[in-house]
Structure formats: C-alpha cells, structure tokens
Amino acid sequence: MNAARRRAHALTLAGATLGLAGALFALPAGAQAIIDPPPPAPLQTPQQASESAINKLVEARKYSDALAKIDDHIKQYPRDAQVRFTRGRVLMEMGRTPEAIDAFTALTQDFPELPEPYNNLAALYAQTGEYDKARAALENAIRNNPGFAVAYSNLGDVYAKLAQQAYQKALKISPTARVSAREKVLADMLAPQRAAPVAQTPSPAKPNDAAALKNIGKSGN
C-alpha cells in the first residue's frame, strides 16, 4: 500500500472511531438525561435539633415530656427566647398559671423589645381578673411594636371589661336604667371572650406579629 493510500485508510478509520464514540454517548429515543440530585438539606445544629424535638412534643401535647426537655435545653441555651416562650405556653396549657406568669415576666425582663411575652402576660392576668395589670402589659406590647394588631384587640377587650366593672360599681351605689343597659351590653359582648395569647415569638432580631393565635378559653387548642 503506497503512502497516499495508507493516509486515506487511516483517515477512514479515524472517522469511523469518532462516529462510534458519538453513537455511544447519544441518548436513545425517549431517554432522559441524568439530572444531578438536589443538594442535601443543611444539617441541623444541636440547638436546632433540640428545638425540633421540643416542638414535636408540644404538637403531640406531651406537655410533661416537653417541659422536661425544655428545661434541659434552657440550661444549655439560656438566651433562646423562642424556647423560653414555648415554656410559658406549655405552662399555660398545663394550667400552671403562676409559673407561666413568672416565665413570661422573665422574658420581658431579658428581651424587653419583644411584644409577644407582654401580650401573653396580659392574657394570663385577664384570666385571673387582674385587668389593670393586663392593660399595662398590653400597653407595653404596643409600645414595643405599634403594628402588633393582637395587642390592640386584646386591649379593647380589657378596656371593655374595666368599663363593665365601673358600671357594676355604679349600679351598686345608685342603679339607673341607663347604666344597667350599658352594663348588660358589655356583659353580653364579653361573656365568651378571653384575651388571646400568641403561640410563638420570633427571634429578638426579627420581631413579627404573624404568630398563630390561641384562645385560652378553649381547652385543647
């Protein structure tokens, strides 16, 4: 074979090889390209894992177990405002009102910029008939976050209750039809009402009033 024919034959083989390689890497009809899997979810820190476990216990209404885990968590992370707030909520659910008041009061002292602990304090004070304390707590909540709608609503209920009490005192001293009618209107309006606590608090860096509402007058909510 002369040199020219050898070069032509070599080019032919090279072309065939390239064609074969192309065929090997071409997708058959109807096949789909392999897509890289999504990146794995970021791993939780020990603190986040503990918070998740607490939330699951609370959602399952295993309040005693949740409280024990919360107390262990707070020993490690005493500045975790969210878990401390959850502790107050759990104590409310368990009917341990004085301890819940202490829990929310401590939060207002350590995180005075948060309106939610003040709101829940007001709900507890209203539950025990301490409406002046409830009013003061709600005014603090509004002062910290003028856009906190829940606090305004609760404050309206508290003012209505204080007005009702004033009418009741007036009726004892000098009953009149006008005062009696107004007291009855307020009694009818407030009968089913309870100040609504909020279910969670945001981190101190990002205050937010979009927390879910709960009505402490309905057990099991």
N, CA and C of each residue as an Amber inpcrd file, in Angstrom:
protein
   663
   0.8700000  -1.1890000   0.0000000   0.0000000   0.0000000   0.0000000
   0.8960000   1.2250000   0.0000000   0.6530000   2.1510000  -0.9840000
   1.5220000   3.3130000  -1.0250000   1.1390000   4.2780000   0.0720000
   1.9620000   5.3260000   0.1980000   1.7840000   6.2710000   1.3120000
   0.4560000   6.9910000   1.2280000   0.0350000   7.3750000   0.0290000
  -1.2260000   8.1150000  -0.1150000  -2.4080000   7.2560000   0.3060000
  -2.3840000   5.9680000  -0.1300000  -3.4810000   5.0860000   0.2290000
  -3.5040000   4.8140000   1.7320000  -2.2700000   4.6880000   2.3580000
  -2.2070000   4.4440000   3.8140000  -2.8070000   5.6280000   4.5730000
  -2.5160000   6.8710000   4.1370000  -3.0660000   8.0610000   4.8200000
  -4.5940000   8.0960000   4.6920000  -5.1230000   7.7630000   3.5150000
  -6.5710000   7.7570000   3.3150000  -7.2520000   6.7200000   4.1980000
  -6.5950000   5.5320000   4.2770000  -7.1500000   4.4620000   5.1170000
  -7.1550000   4.8710000   6.5780000  -6.1180000   5.5470000   7.0370000
  -6.0320000   5.9960000   8.4190000  -7.1230000   7.0120000   8.7090000
  -7.3960000   7.9280000   7.7850000  -8.4360000   8.9320000   7.9790000
  -9.8140000   8.2600000   8.0730000  -9.9980000   7.2210000   7.2250000
 -11.2650000   6.4980000   7.2560000 -11.4870000   5.8400000   8.6040000
 -10.4400000   5.1930000   9.1550000 -10.5450000   4.5510000  10.4690000
 -10.8320000   5.5850000  11.5610000 -10.1510000   6.7270000  11.4760000
 -10.3700000   7.7720000  12.4750000 -11.8140000   8.2520000  12.4430000
 -12.3340000   8.4350000  11.2370000 -13.7190000   8.8640000  11.1150000
 -14.6750000   7.8520000  11.6850000 -14.4060000   6.5970000  11.4400000
 -15.2640000   5.5430000  11.9770000 -15.2230000   5.5220000  13.4940000
 -14.0190000   5.7520000  14.0470000 -13.8820000   5.7640000  15.5070000
 -14.6770000   6.9020000  16.1180000 -14.5790000   8.0990000  15.5030000
 -15.3300000   9.2500000  16.0100000 -16.8260000   8.9950000  15.9250000
 -17.2450000   8.3720000  14.8440000 -18.6640000   8.0710000  14.7080000
 -19.1290000   7.0960000  15.7670000 -18.3190000   6.1190000  16.0880000
 -18.6610000   5.1410000  17.1070000 -18.7690000   5.8040000  18.4660000
 -17.8200000   6.7150000  18.7460000 -17.8560000   7.4070000  20.0280000
 -19.1310000   8.2330000  20.1510000 -19.4960000   8.8950000  19.0550000
 -20.7150000   9.6930000  19.0790000 -21.9300000   8.8360000  19.3380000
 -21.9700000   7.6600000  18.7510000 -23.1060000   6.7670000  18.9480000
 -23.1900000   6.2840000  20.3840000 -22.0260000   6.0460000  20.9940000
 -22.0150000   5.5610000  22.3690000 -22.6100000   6.5820000  23.3330000
 -22.3940000   7.8700000  23.0980000 -22.8160000   8.8990000  24.0270000
 -24.1620000   9.5300000  23.6660000 -24.7220000   9.1260000  22.5280000
 -26.0320000   9.6650000  22.1680000 -27.1190000   8.9840000  22.9850000
 -28.1630000   9.7580000  23.4140000 -29.2650000   9.1840000  24.1830000
 -30.2280000   8.4750000  23.2460000 -30.6830000   7.2780000  23.5700000
 -31.6790000   6.6060000  22.7420000 -32.9950000   7.3740000  22.7750000
 -33.8540000   7.1030000  21.8170000 -35.1320000   7.7940000  21.7250000
 -35.9500000   7.5890000  22.9960000 -36.5040000   8.6780000  23.5220000
 -37.3480000   8.5900000  24.7160000 -36.5860000   8.6210000  26.0190000
 -35.2500000   8.5350000  25.9790000 -34.4860000   8.5480000  27.2180000
 -34.3320000   9.9760000  27.7110000 -34.0800000  10.1370000  29.0240000
 -33.8640000  11.4500000  29.6110000 -32.4620000  11.5360000  30.1730000
 -31.9420000  12.7480000  30.1260000 -30.6100000  12.9580000  30.6830000
 -30.6440000  12.7670000  32.1950000 -29.5440000  12.3120000  32.7320000
 -29.4310000  12.1450000  34.1780000 -29.3120000  13.5270000  34.8110000
 -30.1730000  13.8100000  35.7960000 -30.1620000  15.1000000  36.4830000
 -29.5010000  14.9260000  37.8400000 -28.6070000  15.8250000  38.1510000
 -27.9460000  15.7560000  39.4470000 -28.9830000  15.8670000  40.5580000
 -28.8710000  15.0690000  41.6080000 -29.8260000  15.1570000  42.7190000
 -29.7110000  16.5070000  43.4150000 -30.7890000  16.9690000  44.0480000
 -30.7140000  18.2540000  44.7600000 -29.7150000  18.1690000  45.8990000
 -29.1490000  19.2880000  46.2610000 -28.1800000  19.2610000  47.3710000
 -28.8730000  18.8180000  48.6500000 -28.1800000  18.1240000  49.5140000
 -28.8000000  17.6560000  50.7600000 -29.2120000  18.8330000  51.6330000
 -30.2470000  18.6150000  52.4290000 -30.6960000  19.6610000  53.3450000
 -29.5780000  19.9560000  54.3420000 -29.4480000  21.2100000  54.7110000
 -28.3810000  21.5530000  55.6620000 -28.5770000  20.8180000  56.9820000
 -27.5080000  20.3820000  57.5550000 -27.5700000  19.6570000  58.8120000
 -27.9790000  20.6030000  59.9330000 -28.7770000  20.1010000  60.8730000
 -29.1910000  20.9230000  61.9980000 -28.0740000  20.9980000  63.0220000
 -27.9710000  22.1500000  63.6440000 -27.0690000  22.2790000  64.7770000
 -27.6910000  21.5420000  65.9610000 -26.9050000  21.2270000  66.9830000
 -27.5000000  20.5860000  68.1680000 -28.6300000  21.4070000  68.7680000
 -28.4920000  22.7230000  68.7410000 -29.5550000  23.5730000  69.2810000
 -30.8250000  23.4560000  68.4460000 -30.6840000  23.4780000  67.1250000
 -31.8560000  23.3520000  66.2490000 -32.5140000  21.9860000  66.3900000
 -31.7060000  20.9510000  66.5230000 -32.2600000  19.6070000  66.7030000
 -33.0560000  19.5130000  67.9970000 -32.5400000  20.1290000  69.0380000
 -33.2460000  20.1410000  70.3200000 -34.5580000  20.8980000  70.2080000
 -34.5380000  22.0320000  69.5090000 -35.7570000  22.8140000  69.3110000
 -36.8130000  22.0130000  68.5350000 -36.3690000  21.2970000  67.5070000
 -37.2920000  20.4810000  66.7210000 -37.9380000  19.3980000  67.5740000
 -37.1440000  18.7680000  68.4200000 -37.6760000  17.7140000  69.2900000
 -38.7030000  18.2860000  70.2670000 -38.4280000  19.4750000  70.7700000
 -39.3690000  20.1290000  71.6880000 -40.6800000  20.4330000  70.9770000
 -40.5760000  20.9810000  69.7750000 -41.7890000  21.3380000  69.0260000
 -42.6540000  20.1120000  68.7300000 -42.0230000  18.9870000  68.4240000
 -42.7760000  17.7680000  68.1630000 -43.5320000  17.3060000  69.4010000
 -42.8980000  17.4120000  70.5510000 -43.5610000  17.0190000  71.7950000
 -44.7420000  17.9440000  72.0980000 -44.5500000  19.2340000  71.8560000
 -45.6380000  20.1910000  72.1060000 -46.7950000  19.9230000  71.1530000
 -46.4870000  19.6920000  69.8710000 -47.5370000  19.4140000  68.8890000
 -48.3080000  18.1450000  69.2450000 -47.6170000  17.1940000  69.8460000
 -48.2630000  15.9490000  70.2770000 -48.9540000  16.0930000  71.6350000
 -48.8710000  17.3050000  72.2140000 -49.4750000  17.6130000  73.5090000
 -48.8990000  16.7650000  74.6350000 -47.6660000  16.3780000  74.4930000
 -46.9630000  15.6690000  75.5650000 -46.2460000  16.7170000  76.4120000
 -47.0460000  17.4650000  77.1680000 -46.5350000  18.6640000  77.8110000
 -45.5110000  18.3740000  78.9110000 -45.7030000  17.3160000  79.6670000
 -44.7420000  16.9990000  80.7270000 -43.3790000  16.6530000  80.1260000
 -43.3880000  15.8360000  79.0790000 -42.1300000  15.4900000  78.4120000
 -41.5030000  16.7230000  77.7680000 -42.3430000  17.5560000  77.1730000
 -41.8360000  18.7690000  76.5390000 -41.1970000  19.6820000  77.5670000
 -41.8390000  19.8340000  78.7080000 -41.3140000  20.7300000  79.7400000
 -39.9690000  20.2440000  80.2550000 -39.8280000  18.9330000  80.4360000
 -38.5490000  18.3910000  80.8940000 -37.4500000  18.6670000  79.8680000
 -37.7630000  18.4750000  78.6010000 -36.7700000  18.7170000  77.5550000
 -36.4660000  20.2060000  77.4280000 -37.4880000  21.0380000  77.5890000
 -37.2820000  22.4840000  77.5300000 -36.3290000  22.9340000  78.6330000
 -36.5330000  22.4320000  79.8360000 -35.6720000  22.8400000  80.9500000
 -34.2200000  22.4220000  80.7090000 -34.0210000  21.2330000  80.1470000
 -32.6570000  20.8090000  79.7990000 -32.0690000  21.7190000  78.7210000
 -32.8980000  22.0720000  77.7480000 -32.4500000  22.9300000  76.6450000
 -32.0270000  24.2990000  77.1700000 -32.8400000  24.8650000  78.0650000
 -32.5500000  26.2130000  78.5620000 -31.2790000  26.2430000  79.4060000
 -30.9570000  25.1370000  80.0490000 -29.6940000  25.0820000  80.7900000
 -28.5070000  25.2700000  79.8530000 -28.6390000  24.7390000  78.6320000
 -27.5630000  24.8730000  77.6480000 -27.6420000  26.1800000  76.8730000
 -28.8640000  26.6400000  76.6020000 -29.0560000  27.8310000  75.7610000
 -29.9870000  28.8130000  76.4810000 -29.4990000  29.4500000  77.5300000
 -30.3770000  30.3150000  78.3380000 -30.8940000  31.5400000  77.5950000
 -30.2920000  31.9000000  76.4510000 -30.7520000  33.0670000  75.6950000
 -31.6560000  32.6850000  74.5250000 -32.1280000  31.4720000  74.5020000
 -33.0360000  31.0390000  73.4370000 -34.4360000  31.5420000  73.7640000
 -34.7760000  32.7090000  73.2210000 -36.0570000  33.3420000  73.5430000
 -37.2420000  32.5020000  73.0920000 -37.1180000  31.8620000  71.9180000
 -38.2380000  31.0840000  71.3970000 -38.5900000  29.9110000  72.3140000
 -37.5810000  29.1730000  72.7500000 -37.8560000  28.0150000  73.6070000
 -38.3580000  28.4630000  74.9770000 -37.8380000  29.5640000  75.4660000
 -38.3410000  30.0790000  76.7410000 -39.8040000  30.5200000  76.6100000
 -40.1370000  31.0800000  75.4540000 -41.5170000  31.4550000  75.1950000
 -42.4000000  30.2030000  75.1340000 -41.8990000  29.1660000  74.4720000
 -42.6350000  27.9030000  74.3960000 -42.8650000  27.3360000  75.7930000
 -41.8920000  27.5060000  76.6590000 -42.0460000  27.0320000  78.0370000
 -43.2400000  27.7120000  78.7140000 -43.3670000  29.0190000  78.5020000
 -44.5210000  29.7190000  79.0610000 -45.8280000  29.1860000  78.5150000
 -45.8630000  28.9200000  77.2070000 -47.0570000  28.3690000  76.5810000
 -47.4150000  27.0010000  77.1620000 -46.4000000  26.1600000  77.3490000
 -46.6350000  24.8180000  77.8920000 -47.2040000  24.9190000  79.3070000
 -46.6470000  25.8190000  80.1020000 -47.1570000  26.0030000  81.4620000
 -48.6130000  26.4840000  81.4390000 -48.9480000  27.3370000  80.4700000
 -50.3390000  27.7660000  80.3160000 -51.2380000  26.5720000  80.0220000
 -50.7980000  25.7340000  79.0840000 -51.5950000  24.5600000  78.7080000
 -51.7760000  23.6030000  79.8840000 -50.7880000  23.5630000  80.7600000
 -50.8540000  22.6670000  81.9090000 -51.6300000  23.2780000  83.0740000
 -52.0970000  24.5080000  82.9070000 -52.8460000  25.1700000  83.9650000
 -51.9900000  25.6910000  85.1000000 -50.7040000  25.7990000  84.8780000
 -49.7740000  26.2750000  85.9190000 -49.5680000  27.7790000  85.7250000
 -50.6520000  28.5140000  86.0040000 -50.6940000  29.9460000  85.6860000
 -49.6130000  30.7620000  86.3940000 -49.4070000  30.6330000  87.7130000
 -48.3710000  31.4410000  88.3570000 -46.9760000  31.2190000  87.7460000
 -46.6710000  29.9620000  87.4080000 -45.3700000  29.6840000  86.7950000
 -45.2850000  30.2630000  85.3870000 -46.4050000  30.2190000  84.6620000
 -46.4200000  30.8200000  83.3250000 -46.2110000  32.3260000  83.4100000
 -46.8380000  32.9670000  84.3930000 -46.6410000  34.4080000  84.5810000
 -45.1710000  34.7030000  84.8740000 -44.5640000  33.8930000  85.7250000
 -43.1340000  34.0830000  86.0250000 -42.2820000  33.9250000  84.7650000
 -42.6320000  32.9360000  83.9400000 -41.8510000  32.6700000  82.7210000
 -41.9310000  33.8470000  81.7570000 -43.1310000  34.3680000  81.5370000
 -43.2830000  35.4860000  80.6030000 -42.7170000  36.7810000  81.1880000
 -42.8340000  36.9500000  82.5050000 -42.2450000  38.1370000  83.1350000
 -40.7390000  38.1440000  82.9530000 -40.1040000  36.9820000  83.1310000
 -38.6560000  36.8960000  82.9340000 -38.2690000  37.2260000  81.4920000
 -39.1000000  36.7970000  80.5580000 -38.8310000  37.1180000  79.1520000
 -38.9120000  38.6170000  78.8950000 -39.8890000  39.2870000  79.5130000
 -39.9930000  40.7310000  79.3040000 -38.7910000  41.4580000  79.8920000
 -38.1910000  40.8690000  80.9000000 -37.0080000  41.4970000  81.5010000
 -35.7600000  41.2580000  80.6670000 -35.6240000  40.0590000  80.1160000
 -34.4310000  39.7300000  79.3360000 -34.5330000  40.1770000  77.8840000
 -35.7580000  40.2410000  77.3550000 -35.9790000  40.6460000  75.9600000
 -37.0910000  41.6940000  75.9160000 -36.8580000  42.8730000  76.4770000
 -37.9320000  43.8730000  76.5870000 -38.4390000  44.3810000  75.2460000
 -37.6870000  44.1140000  74.1750000 -38.1110000  44.5860000  72.8570000
 -39.1940000  43.7110000  72.2330000 -39.4360000  42.5300000  72.7770000
 -40.4280000  41.6170000  72.2050000 -41.8160000  41.9210000  72.7550000
 -42.8180000  42.0850000  71.8860000 -44.1690000  42.3550000  72.3800000
 -44.9410000  41.1030000  72.7980000 -44.5930000  39.9470000  72.2460000
 -45.3910000  38.7360000  72.4720000 -45.4460000  38.3030000  73.9400000
 -44.3160000  38.3230000  74.6780000 -44.4300000  37.9420000  76.0950000
 -45.3640000  38.8610000  76.8810000 -45.3480000  40.1720000  76.5690000
 -46.2710000  41.0970000  77.2340000 -47.7220000  40.7220000  76.9190000
 -47.9830000  40.3720000  75.6670000 -49.3410000  40.0080000  75.2760000
 -49.8240000  38.7730000  76.0390000 -48.9570000  37.7810000  76.1630000
 -49.3740000  36.5680000  76.8530000 -49.4860000  36.7820000  78.3610000
 -48.6580000  37.6840000  78.8880000 -48.8430000  38.0670000  80.2880000
 -50.2330000  38.6650000  80.4810000 -50.6250000  39.5340000  79.5470000
 -51.9400000  40.1600000  79.6350000 -53.0490000  39.1110000  79.5960000
 -52.8970000  38.1040000  78.7270000 -53.8980000  37.0440000  78.6490000
 -54.0320000  36.3160000  79.9820000 -52.9000000  36.0840000  80.6510000
 -52.9340000  35.4010000  81.9450000 -53.5330000  36.2960000  83.0210000
 -53.1620000  37.5700000  83.0180000 -53.7260000  38.4950000  84.0050000
 -55.2430000  38.6240000  83.8130000 -55.6790000  38.6910000  82.5580000
 -57.1120000  38.7840000  82.2980000 -57.8320000  37.5220000  82.7740000
 -57.1770000  36.3890000  82.6010000 -57.7760000  35.1230000  83.0320000
 -57.9900000  35.1060000  84.5420000 -57.0970000  35.7560000  85.2730000
 -57.2150000  35.7810000  86.7330000 -57.9340000  37.0310000  87.2390000
 -58.4870000  37.8460000  86.3130000 -59.2590000  39.0120000  86.7140000
 -58.4390000  40.2300000  87.0590000 -57.1380000  40.2090000  86.7730000
 -56.2740000  41.3600000  87.0800000 -56.1780000  42.2500000  85.8400000
 -57.2530000  42.9800000  85.5870000 -57.3590000  43.7140000  84.3210000
 -56.4490000  44.9340000  84.2600000 -56.1590000  45.5540000  85.3790000
 -55.2270000  46.6880000  85.3470000 -53.8260000  46.2190000  84.9320000
 -53.4130000  45.0710000  85.4580000 -52.1170000  44.5180000  85.0550000
 -52.1350000  44.1130000  83.5900000 -53.2620000  43.5710000  83.1440000
 -53.3850000  43.1890000  81.7390000 -53.2690000  44.4140000  80.8410000
 -53.9200000  45.4860000  81.2300000 -53.8490000  46.7320000  80.4420000
 -52.4200000  47.2350000  80.3530000 -51.7180000  47.2500000  81.4830000
 -50.3380000  47.7340000  81.4860000 -49.4410000  46.8700000  80.5960000
 -49.6350000  45.5610000  80.6470000 -48.8190000  44.6610000  79.8260000
 -49.0820000  44.8950000  78.3430000 -50.3430000  45.0800000  77.9770000
 -50.6770000  45.3060000  76.5650000 -50.1570000  46.6500000  76.0770000
 -50.1860000  47.6410000  76.9200000 -49.6310000  48.9380000  76.5270000
 -48.1280000  48.8290000  76.2780000 -47.4420000  48.0010000  77.0580000
 -46.0210000  47.7460000  76.8140000 -45.8110000  47.0260000  75.4920000
 -46.6780000  46.0630000  75.2030000 -46.5630000  45.3330000  73.9350000
 -46.7090000  46.2900000  72.7580000 -47.6850000  47.1790000  72.8270000
 -47.9230000  48.1290000  71.7400000 -46.7930000  49.1400000  71.6500000
 -46.2600000  49.5300000  72.7770000 -45.1360000  50.4680000  72.7660000
 -43.9320000  49.8500000  72.0420000 -43.7190000  48.5630000  72.2430000
 -42.5930000  47.8800000  71.6000000 -42.8480000  47.6110000  70.1250000
 -44.1070000  47.3880000  69.7690000 -44.4470000  47.1130000  68.3710000
 -45.8110000  47.7190000  68.0680000 -45.8170000  48.9830000  67.5870000
 -47.0910000  49.6570000  67.3170000 -47.9360000  48.9660000  66.2440000
 -47.3680000  48.0320000  65.5070000 -48.1230000  47.3150000  64.4840000
 -48.6340000  45.9640000  64.9440000 -48.6120000  45.6960000  66.2350000
 -48.9960000  44.3840000  66.7640000 -50.5070000  44.3560000  66.9820000
 -51.2540000  43.9110000  65.9660000 -52.7170000  44.0090000  65.9670000
 -53.3530000  43.2270000  67.1090000 -52.8100000  42.0690000  67.4540000
 -53.3980000  41.2390000  68.5070000 -53.4720000  42.0040000  69.8200000
 -52.4220000  42.7590000  70.1170000 -52.3960000  43.5080000  71.3790000
 -53.4860000  44.5760000  71.4050000 -53.7070000  45.2480000  70.2670000
 -54.7780000  46.2470000  70.2140000 -56.1330000  45.5980000  70.4690000
 -56.3740000  44.4620000  69.8420000 -57.6430000  43.7660000  70.0190000
 -57.8540000  43.3630000  71.4710000 -56.7980000  42.7960000  72.0810000
 -56.8990000  42.3990000  73.4790000 -57.0800000  43.6090000  74.3900000
 -56.4020000  44.7200000  74.0450000 -56.5380000  45.9250000  74.8580000
 -57.9710000  46.4490000  74.8100000 -58.6040000  46.3650000  73.6420000
 -60.0060000  46.7630000  73.5480000 -60.8850000  45.9380000  74.4660000
 -60.6360000  44.6190000  74.5140000 -61.4160000  43.7530000  75.4040000
 -61.1750000  44.1040000  76.8670000 -59.9170000  44.4090000  77.1910000
 -59.5970000  44.7570000  78.5820000 -60.2750000  46.0620000  78.9780000
 -60.2270000  47.0530000  78.1040000 -60.9090000  48.3190000  78.4020000
 -62.4130000  48.0960000  78.5740000 -62.9810000  47.2400000  77.7360000
 -64.4050000  46.9460000  77.8570000 -64.7110000  46.2950000  79.2070000
 -63.8280000  45.3930000  79.6450000 -64.0370000  44.7340000  80.9320000
 -63.9140000  45.7360000  82.0750000 -62.9430000  46.6350000  81.9770000
 -62.8050000  47.6580000  83.0100000 -64.0250000  48.5630000  83.0450000
 -64.5690000  48.8730000  81.8460000 -65.7770000  49.6920000  81.7880000
 -66.9450000  48.9560000  82.4300000 -67.0500000  47.6700000  82.1600000
 -68.1300000  46.8770000  82.7560000 -68.0320000  46.9050000  84.2770000
 -66.8170000  46.7480000  84.7900000 -66.6440000  46.7720000  86.2430000
 -67.0410000  48.1230000  86.8320000 -66.7090000  49.1940000  86.0970000
 -67.0900000  50.5320000  86.5650000 -68.6100000  50.6750000  86.6050000
 -69.2900000  50.1830000  85.5630000 -70.7540000  50.2470000  85.5570000
 -71.3400000  49.4230000  86.7030000 -70.7380000  48.2630000  86.9850000
 -71.2400000  47.4220000  88.0660000 -71.1160000  48.1270000  89.4140000
 -70.0130000  48.8460000  89.6040000 -69.8530000  49.6070000  90.8530000
 -70.8880000  50.7270000  90.9420000 -71.1250000  51.3860000  89.7810000
 -72.1270000  52.4580000  89.7640000 -73.5030000  51.9180000  90.1010000
 -73.8260000  50.7340000  89.5950000 -75.1400000  50.1440000  89.8620000
 -75.3150000  49.8100000  91.3410000 -74.2410000  49.4320000  92.0080000
 -74.3320000  49.1310000  93.4400000 -74.5910000  50.3930000  94.2560000
 -74.0070000  51.5000000  93.7830000 -74.1490000  52.7510000  94.5250000
 -75.4800000  53.4220000  94.2260000 -75.7920000  53.5410000  92.9300000
 -77.0240000  54.2340000  92.5260000 -77.5050000  53.6630000  91.1990000
 -78.2620000  52.6010000  91.2270000 -78.6940000  51.9450000  89.9890000
 -79.6070000  52.8340000  89.1470000 -79.3320000  52.8430000  87.8480000
 -80.1800000  53.5470000  86.8850000 -80.3760000  52.6510000  85.6790000
 -81.4300000  52.9180000  84.9320000 -81.7190000  52.1130000  83.7480000
 -80.6390000  52.2820000  82.6920000 -80.1220000  53.4990000  82.5470000
 -79.0980000  53.7610000  81.5240000 -77.8260000  52.9550000  81.8040000
 -77.3570000  53.0160000  83.0470000 -76.1390000  52.2800000  83.4030000
 -76.3860000  50.7830000  83.3250000 -77.5470000  50.3430000  83.7550000
 -77.8680000  48.9140000  83.7000000 -77.8610000  48.4140000  82.2590000
 -78.4020000  49.2150000  81.3440000 -78.4440000  48.8060000  79.9390000
 -77.0240000  48.7180000  79.3660000 -76.1980000  49.6690000  79.7150000
 -74.8260000  49.6480000  79.1940000 -74.0230000  48.4830000  79.7710000
 -74.2340000  48.2150000  81.0350000 -73.5240000  47.0820000  81.6440000
 -73.9390000  45.7810000  80.9880000 -75.2330000  45.6670000  80.6580000
 -75.7180000  44.4470000  80.0180000 -75.1100000  44.2750000  78.6310000
 -74.9800000  45.3840000  77.8860000 -74.3730000  45.3070000  76.5540000
 -72.9450000  44.7750000  76.6610000 -72.1930000  45.2950000  77.6070000
 -70.8180000  44.8450000  77.7850000 -70.7660000  43.4000000  78.2720000
 -71.6660000  43.0310000  79.1680000 -71.6880000  41.6480000  79.6670000
 -71.9500000  40.6690000  78.5320000 -72.8980000  41.0170000  77.6570000
 -73.2020000  40.1390000  76.5260000 -72.0170000  40.0600000  75.5610000
 -71.3310000  41.1720000  75.3710000 -70.2150000  41.2010000  74.4310000
 -69.0140000  40.4290000  74.9520000 -68.7710000  40.5070000  76.2560000
 -67.5480000  39.9330000  76.8240000 -67.7270000  38.5100000  77.3310000
 -68.9470000  38.0230000  77.4250000 -69.1750000  36.7140000  78.0390000
 -68.2960000  35.6080000  77.4710000 -68.1980000  35.4620000  76.1250000
 -67.3900000  34.3510000  75.6010000 -65.9400000  34.7100000  75.3520000
 -65.5190000  35.9090000  75.7170000 -64.2100000  36.3800000  75.2970000
 -63.1200000  36.0460000  76.3120000 -61.9600000  35.8140000  75.8000000
 -60.7390000  35.7100000  76.5930000 -59.6370000  36.4190000  75.8210000
 -58.7370000  37.0600000  76.5340000 -57.6170000  37.6900000  75.8410000
 -56.8070000  36.6150000  75.1410000 -56.4790000  36.8420000  73.8960000
 -55.8350000  35.8120000  73.0790000 -54.3300000  35.8880000  73.1960000
 -53.6900000  34.8390000  73.7100000 -52.2300000  34.8160000  73.6830000
 -51.7320000  34.4110000  72.3100000 -50.5040000  34.7550000  72.0220000
 -49.9160000  34.3030000  70.7640000 -49.1470000  33.0230000  71.0180000
 -49.0000000  32.2260000  69.9660000 -48.4460000  30.8910000  70.1190000
 -46.9360000  30.8460000  70.0210000 -46.3330000  31.8210000  69.4390000
 -44.8750000  31.7840000  69.3330000 -44.3350000  33.1930000  69.2520000
 -43.0600000  33.2960000  69.5310000 -42.3920000  34.5920000  69.4470000
 -41.2470000  34.4850000  68.4560000 -40.9860000  35.5030000  67.6710000
 -39.8480000  35.4730000  66.7570000 -38.5550000  35.7010000  67.5050000
 -37.4530000  35.5960000  66.7830000 -36.1750000  35.9000000  67.3970000
 -36.1270000  37.3840000  67.7000000 -35.3370000  37.8050000  68.6940000
 -35.2750000  39.2180000  69.0330000 -34.8610000  40.0880000  67.8610000
 -34.1060000  39.5370000  66.9080000 -33.6140000  40.3350000  65.7930000
 -34.6910000  40.6270000  64.7690000 -35.7580000  39.7990000  64.7380000
 -36.7850000  39.9540000  63.7070000 -38.1720000  39.8880000  64.3270000
 -38.5940000  40.9350000  65.0410000 -39.9350000  40.9170000  65.6130000
 -40.9890000  40.7920000  64.5400000 -42.0480000  40.1180000  64.8590000
 -43.0610000  39.7960000  63.8530000 -44.3540000  39.4770000  64.5700000
 -45.4610000  40.0180000  64.1010000 -46.7210000  39.7590000  64.7830000
 -47.5800000  38.7740000  64.0170000 -46.9550000  37.9310000  63.1810000
 -47.7330000  36.9820000  62.3940000 -47.8810000  35.6500000  63.0970000
 -47.6010000  35.5980000  64.4070000 -47.7050000  34.3330000  65.1190000
 -49.1460000  33.8640000  65.1690000 -49.3400000  32.5360000  65.2270000
 -50.6900000  31.9870000  65.2870000 -51.3380000  32.3460000  66.6150000
 -52.6630000  32.4660000  66.6310000 -53.3720000  32.8380000  67.8340000
 -53.9740000  31.6050000  68.4860000 -54.0660000  31.6470000  69.7880000
 -54.7360000  30.6010000  70.5300000 -55.6960000  31.2620000  71.5110000
 -56.7720000  30.6200000  71.8150000 -57.7340000  31.1470000  72.7660000
 -57.6880000  30.2910000  74.0050000 -57.2320000  30.8790000  75.1020000
 -57.0640000  30.0830000  76.3100000 -58.3970000  29.6950000  76.9130000
 -59.4770000  30.2440000  76.4090000 -60.7910000  29.8470000  76.9020000
 -61.2520000  28.5220000  76.3370000 -60.5270000  28.0000000  75.3250000
 -60.9020000  26.7210000  74.7150000 -59.8000000  25.7250000  74.9820000
 -60.0390000  24.8040000  75.8650000 -59.0050000  23.8280000  76.2030000
 -58.7330000  22.9370000  75.0160000 -57.4450000  22.5610000  74.8780000
 -57.0660000  21.6370000  73.8210000 -56.7160000  22.3260000  72.5320000
 -56.7880000  23.6860000  72.4550000 -56.3890000  24.3750000  71.2130000
 -54.8960000  24.4380000  71.1090000
